[in-house]
Amino acid sequence: MKLRRPRRPRQFRLADSAQQIVGGFLLAGPFVVTEEVWTLAGNMSDWQALGTVIVVFGIGYGALYAADATRDAEDEQDVAGVPVRFISLMIVSFGSVALLALLLDAPDTFLGDDQTTRTVAETTFRAVSVGSVFSVVGAATADSLFAKNGASNGD
């Protein structure tokens, strides 16, 4: 006897992105305003920053599709073969950290005025990649938790 696993609706809604945003901002905030993150980012190489970005993508995909048995990437809406939910998760994960960093003026606060524009941009990218490791966890968790609650309520 083969058991069928329950499926969520294929439709990706704006509310799903809103849930991701809540989780992404919740965990991104503390890392954007921590001097240690900016010091770490200043000492990272380009390869380490790229590796961190790959880790964020891996965590996001794993949290959405490997850790959640009720969700299947192939059953969801996609753009060029990439699920819209995953695209949204990556935009939220990196975007929430970048937005908070800029709104709170973190680059100027932690890097000072003696840095070149290129150095500030590179260090900011690296700091965003570090913060996104935590933001993606919050965004994916919120997406999964709220989706389960919504599915049980008939939404």
FENMO-V891793 format. One record per pair of residues at least 6 apart in sequence whose ideal C-beta (glycine too) atoms are under 6 Angstrom apart, sorted by the first residue. I is the first residue (numbers start at 1). J is the second residue. If there is no record, write none. Layout:
# FENMO-V891793
[[I | J] [I | J]]
This chain:
# FENMO-V891793
[[5 | 69] [6 | 70] [8 | 70] [8 | 151] [10 | 75] [10 | 76] [12 | 77] [12 | 84] [12 | 85] [17 | 88] [19 | 142] [19 | 143] [19 | 146] [20 | 89] [20 | 92] [20 | 139] [20 | 143] [21 | 92] [22 | 142] [23 | 138] [23 | 139] [23 | 141] [23 | 142] [24 | 92] [24 | 93] [24 | 96] [24 | 135] [24 | 138] [24 | 139] [25 | 96] [26 | 138] [27 | 134] [27 | 135] [27 | 138] [28 | 96] [28 | 97] [28 | 100] [28 | 131] [28 | 135] [31 | 37] [31 | 131] [31 | 134] [32 | 100] [32 | 101] [32 | 106] [32 | 131] [35 | 110] [37 | 127] [37 | 130] [38 | 110] [38 | 127] [41 | 123] [41 | 126] [41 | 127] [41 | 130] [42 | 123] [44 | 126] [49 | 126] [49 | 129] [52 | 129] [53 | 129] [56 | 132] [56 | 133] [56 | 136] [59 | 136] [60 | 89] [60 | 136] [60 | 140] [63 | 140] [64 | 140] [65 | 71] [65 | 73] [68 | 144] [73 | 83] [76 | 83] [76 | 85] [77 | 84] [89 | 139] [92 | 139] [93 | 132] [93 | 135] [93 | 136] [93 | 139] [94 | 132] [96 | 135] [97 | 128] [97 | 131] [97 | 132] [97 | 135] [98 | 128] [107 | 120] [107 | 124] [111 | 120] [111 | 123]]
